[in-house]
Amino acid sequence: MTSDRLDQKRLLVIGASSGIGLECVREALRRGYRVRGFSRSAKSIPIIDARLETVSGNATNASDVRSAMLGIDVVLLALGIAASPLALLAPVRLFSDATRIVVEAMKEAGTRRLICVTGFGAGDSRASIGCLQRIVFEGVLGRAYADKDVQEQIIRGSELDWVIARPGILTNSSKTGRYQVLRDASNLRNGFIARSDVADFMVSQVESDAYLRATPVLIR
Ligand SMILES: NC(=O)c1ccc[n+]([C@@H]2O[C@H](COP(=O)([O-])OP(=O)(O)OC[C@H]3O[C@@H](n4cnc5c(N)ncnc54)[C@H](OP(=O)(O)O)[C@@H]3O)[C@@H](O)[C@H]2O)c1
């Protein structure tokens, strides 16, 4: 349901110009929130809506993030790196560097709630990856997920109200609103999920405490 109430929370979506972040922008606007969409190419966000403000900036630049945090109630952190073969071989620090800056900026601004996407295989969910799958995982995604591990530790170590969503393999399918949210360590498994459904889950956490300080795996 859409509403234009000015007392609606204002969300900062970091990584708003594509993928899950862009879907978070769409879903948040659909639910009537005011949204600040932040990324290096935020001005290219293909949405025109009076409740959307776009801010171009780099999440690894503290001053850019501090400015973007002004007046924000909840942060949705959905950064990603380009999936080129060269990028897969390069060291990854984006997730940890940006998260340190975001957490610090949130503390300074008094913004309490952080909803972040990492992925199945991050942190303690890695133990649920099968042996064969793990070889591929380490080879292809090892660098990115080592940095996502650090990202998760930074968030867990903060005093924020946080939720970490760990989706399985992402697709660009339409939103279904029907997906599994797995929390029990003995029951974690990989699977496909639409970016739009991940966004549905993330935006649902803006006003729900159901998964506070939890790291659920999302699959359809
Ligand atoms: N692919 C999978 O199957 C899969 C599975 C599980 C989890 N994941 C994770 O899900 C997350 C989202 O992936 P996605 O494919 O939906 O997103 P994506 O299309 O890769 O989008 C990434 C976003 O991050 C922004 N960004 C990157 N570097 C930035 C920086 N320095 N400062 C500000 N913004 C920056 C990009 O915008 P600009 O370029 O404009 O800055 C873009 O808006 C990723 O962390 C990915 O690892 C992926």
The ligand as an SDF file (V2000), in Angstrom:
LIG
                    3D

 48 52  0  0  0  0  0  0  0  0999 V2000
   25.0870  -13.1670   -7.4290 N   0  0  0  0  0  0  0  0  0  0  0  0
   24.6450  -14.0090   -6.5280 C   0  0  0  0  0  0  0  0  0  0  0  0
   24.1300  -15.1010   -6.8560 O   0  0  0  0  0  0  0  0  0  0  0  0
   24.7170  -13.6190   -5.0760 C   0  0  0  0  0  0  0  0  0  0  0  0
   24.3270  -14.5560   -4.1190 C   0  0  0  0  0  0  0  0  0  0  0  0
   24.3130  -14.1850   -2.7670 C   0  0  0  0  0  0  0  0  0  0  0  0
   24.7150  -12.9100   -2.3860 C   0  0  0  0  0  0  0  0  0  0  0  0
   25.1220  -12.0150   -3.3530 N   0  0  0  0  0  0  0  0  0  0  0  0
   25.4880  -10.6610   -2.8980 C   0  0  0  0  0  0  0  0  0  0  0  0
   24.3630   -9.8110   -3.0230 O   0  0  0  0  0  0  0  0  0  0  0  0
   24.8260   -8.4460   -3.0690 C   0  0  0  0  0  0  0  0  0  0  0  0
   24.0660   -7.6800   -4.1230 C   0  0  0  0  0  0  0  0  0  0  0  0
   24.3700   -8.2160   -5.3990 O   0  0  0  0  0  0  0  0  0  0  0  0
   23.6080   -7.6600   -6.6980 P   0  0  0  0  0  0  0  0  0  0  0  0
   24.1450   -8.4590   -7.8580 O   0  0  0  0  0  0  0  0  0  0  0  0
   22.1510   -7.6480   -6.4600 O   0  0  0  0  0  0  0  0  0  0  0  0
   24.0770   -6.1460   -6.7280 O   0  0  0  0  0  0  0  0  0  0  0  0
   24.9300   -5.3670   -7.8590 P   0  0  0  0  0  0  0  0  0  0  0  0
   24.1430   -5.3270   -9.1160 O   0  0  0  0  0  0  0  0  0  0  0  0
   26.3290   -5.9020   -7.8770 O   0  0  0  0  0  0  0  0  0  0  0  0
   24.9090   -3.8870   -7.2460 O   0  0  0  0  0  0  0  0  0  0  0  0
   25.9100   -3.4260   -6.4060 C   0  0  0  0  0  0  0  0  0  0  0  0
   25.5910   -2.0020   -5.9920 C   0  0  0  0  0  0  0  0  0  0  0  0
   26.6720   -1.5420   -5.1790 O   0  0  0  0  0  0  0  0  0  0  0  0
   27.0420   -0.2460   -5.6320 C   0  0  0  0  0  0  0  0  0  0  0  0
   28.4340    0.0070   -5.2960 N   0  0  0  0  0  0  0  0  0  0  0  0
   29.5200   -0.7650   -5.5980 C   0  0  0  0  0  0  0  0  0  0  0  0
   30.6310   -0.1830   -5.1120 N   0  0  0  0  0  0  0  0  0  0  0  0
   30.2340    0.9620   -4.4870 C   0  0  0  0  0  0  0  0  0  0  0  0
   30.9100    1.9780   -3.7900 C   0  0  0  0  0  0  0  0  0  0  0  0
   32.2430    1.9650   -3.6210 N   0  0  0  0  0  0  0  0  0  0  0  0
   30.1950    3.0050   -3.2710 N   0  0  0  0  0  0  0  0  0  0  0  0
   28.8520    3.0590   -3.4260 C   0  0  0  0  0  0  0  0  0  0  0  0
   28.1430    2.1140   -4.0750 N   0  0  0  0  0  0  0  0  0  0  0  0
   28.8410    1.0780   -4.6070 C   0  0  0  0  0  0  0  0  0  0  0  0
   26.7760   -0.2620   -7.1260 C   0  0  0  0  0  0  0  0  0  0  0  0
   26.5480    1.0240   -7.6440 O   0  0  0  0  0  0  0  0  0  0  0  0
   27.6640    1.9640   -8.3160 P   0  0  0  0  0  0  0  0  0  0  0  0
   28.4880    1.1080   -9.2380 O   0  0  0  0  0  0  0  0  0  0  0  0
   26.8330    3.0170   -8.9620 O   0  0  0  0  0  0  0  0  0  0  0  0
   28.4640    2.5260   -7.1820 O   0  0  0  0  0  0  0  0  0  0  0  0
   25.4520   -1.0390   -7.1590 C   0  0  0  0  0  0  0  0  0  0  0  0
   24.3810   -0.1540   -6.9120 O   0  0  0  0  0  0  0  0  0  0  0  0
   26.3410   -8.5380   -3.3010 C   0  0  0  0  0  0  0  0  0  0  0  0
   27.0060   -8.2700   -2.0960 O   0  0  0  0  0  0  0  0  0  0  0  0
   26.5700   -9.9850   -3.7160 C   0  0  0  0  0  0  0  0  0  0  0  0
   27.8350  -10.4550   -3.3620 O   0  0  0  0  0  0  0  0  0  0  0  0
   25.1310  -12.3590   -4.6710 C   0  0  0  0  0  0  0  0  0  0  0  0
  1  2  1  0
  2  3  2  0
  2  4  1  0
  4  5  1  0
  4 48  2  0
  5  6  2  0
  6  7  1  0
  7  8  2  0
  8  9  1  0
  8 48  1  0
  9 10  1  0
  9 46  1  0
 10 11  1  0
 11 12  1  0
 11 44  1  0
 12 13  1  0
 13 14  1  0
 14 15  2  0
 14 16  1  0
 14 17  1  0
 17 18  1  0
 18 19  2  0
 18 20  1  0
 18 21  1  0
 21 22  1  0
 22 23  1  0
 23 24  1  0
 23 42  1  0
 24 25  1  0
 25 26  1  0
 25 36  1  0
 26 27  1  0
 26 35  1  0
 27 28  2  0
 28 29  1  0
 29 30  1  0
 29 35  2  0
 30 31  1  0
 30 32  2  0
 32 33  1  0
 33 34  2  0
 34 35  1  0
 36 37  1  0
 36 42  1  0
 37 38  1  0
 38 39  2  0
 38 40  1  0
 38 41  1  0
 42 43  1  0
 44 45  1  0
 44 46  1  0
 46 47  1  0
M  CHG  2   8   1  16  -1
M  END
$$$$
